[in-house]
């Protein structure tokens, strides 16, 4: 496949906006093309709620999707989010967004044909994105081919999440959990704890308490969490849940989002002083029950921190790798890692 060598100046470059029927190669999608983008996301192997236009509007303020067209047909695309930190312009992930990456429509043909075409499409994106001074994105677990990005000077780090794929039988999920988790749930029930819907403010406060115990700041503001919640709630794709006792005291709270293919334990925490009540475990189990009625797969959404990984693993999920793709100058990488400004 022939790739364009034209410089990609900026994701809002109006020169890229041409008549839809004439489009070939890369082009920033217009607002009118976002419905076509959402259809592509829904039918793709990389289908992710984080790539849908409504999520991008809530998480990024505006939607910038770099699309790849063949004879006017949208074949692939990648969402782009820009921030300025320490005076540097970065193309990176928005807060509380697990994966983005290149989304490709189902490609027809035999395996060798599909893989060759996929590599060619990825090479087009890698060529243009290599002109970004700083690029950081986590690709969907189904996107394991990052070779074209390697060829263009990008680096990769393997990250992990845990998923539960057998949501049809809660009995099997129960028996697949670590025995200590089952004991925690029984204890919480004996203490009279129950799970109820709550506001994003309750989730934010629980998350803040957890991070403060670790000596860290909450990584997202309340207004941002509220904006994501309202966008998800309006589409019956999100809920805030809390485990509380008979006095109404909150022990733990979470923000859970989903679409038809996958649900995510997106944000939340527990009150450290009430950590022995079993409330956090009861809440996780209740979230699994909630997910079973709405989606096919439960994603614990990130499991790299040692204590978090151990907790999520104990629920019996499968460890799934995904690729974090990065391009930046080596000197900047060292500086940002040293001061903890960017997660690589």
WOLIN-V128618 format. One record per residue. PSI is psi as a letter, one per 30 degrees, with the letter a starting at -180 (* if undefined). Layout:
psi={PSI PSI}
This chain:
psi={k k l k g k k j e k f g j f f f j l k e f f k k a k k k k l e f f f e e e e e e e e f l f g k k f f f k e e e e e e f g e l k j k j l k k j h f k j e l l k k k k k l j k h g k k k j a k l k h j e l c a k k k l k k l l l e e e e e e e e e e e e e e e e e e f f f k e k k j k k l k f f i f j g e e e e f g g l l k k k l k l k l k f i f f j f e e e e f f l k e e e e e e e e e e e e f g k l k l k a l f e e e e e e e e e e e e e g g l k k f k l e e e e e e e e e e e e f g h g l k k k k k l a f f g k k e l k l j k l l a f f k l k j e l a a l j e f g f g f g e e e e e e e e e e e e e f f f l e k k k f i k h e k e e e e e e e e f f g l k k k l l k j k k k l k e e e e e e e e e g g f k k *}
